[in-house]
Amino acid sequence: PGRLGGRALAVRGPFSWTGDVAAFSKATVAIDANEGGGAISLNTGGTKPLITGTLAFDDFNMAAYLGLRQPGGSDLTRFLEGSYMREWLQRLGAVWTLPLAHQVDADFRLSAKKIQWDASKIGPAAMTVALKNGKLSAHLAEVLFDGGAGSGQIAIDFNGLVPQWTLRGRLKSAPAG
């Protein structure tokens, strides 16, 4: 109940292994109940393993990752008011003590034609996620929702005793309620 998504991951498709690089070139990837396609590779030739990928989803359900369907109004309304973001960051803080952030580096390009979040119409959306030397950076290039648009960045530095967060965002023509 108090845990965010990421319960199941499955990758299938053509697989190759050459030297230090293992890759799925035309992969079908299932993350929990979300299925998409693209390429994923693991390079173990550096000082740390590097996981890279480009994944595209037609439909991505965010419920497992954001703890949706809580009382107190629609999730999008609570998000725009700020209360949802505070709740989500508190829940995420418990997950992101992440010792793994120091063990691997990662670089992903993600896109979705449609995102399910509450009853809101969201999408298309595109983002990049990078993890390097204990620092996570995610950039949401653009997302369309309910007649509005947004973009944003989140950065988390896991190198200190307590992870340091930076969150920036921009909304344009966002619904007021």
Secondary structure, DSSP 8 states (H G I E B T S, - for coil): ----S---EEEES-EEEETTEEEEEEEEEEETTEEEEEEEEEE-SSSS-EEEEEEEEEEEE-HHHHT---SSS-HHHHHHHTHHHHHHHHHHHHHTT-GGGGT-EEEEEEEEEEEEETTEEEEEEEEEEEEETTEEEEEEEEEEETTEEEEEEEEEE-SSSS-EEEEEEEEES----
